[in-house]
Amino acid sequence: GLGLAITMVSAGVVAALGIRHVERHWSGFSRFAHRAPYVSAALIALVGLYTGWIGLHEFAS
């Protein structure tokens, strides 16, 4: 309960402070942050396709 809540809030604060720090020191971060969800989605889709291919290959053998 309370321990998990403190952990989650602490992680959020650290992430927010980290983003501010990176934004100050890396001018291209905003462009990277806008593209990150697309890269993540593509990676998840590729892993899913690979897992499906391996499963299909094992099923057919």
C-alpha positions, 0 to 999 in steps of 0.5 A: 500500500503505502510503500508502493505509493511512495516508490511510484511517486519517487520514481515519477519525481526522479523521471521528471527531474531527469527529463528536465536535466536532459532537455537542458543539455541535449537540444535534440531531445524533443525531436527524439521524444516525439519519435520514441513511441513510433520506434517503440511500437515498431520494435514491439511489432517486430518482436511479435512477428519474430515470436509468431514466426518461431512459433509457426516454425516449431508448430510445423516441425 
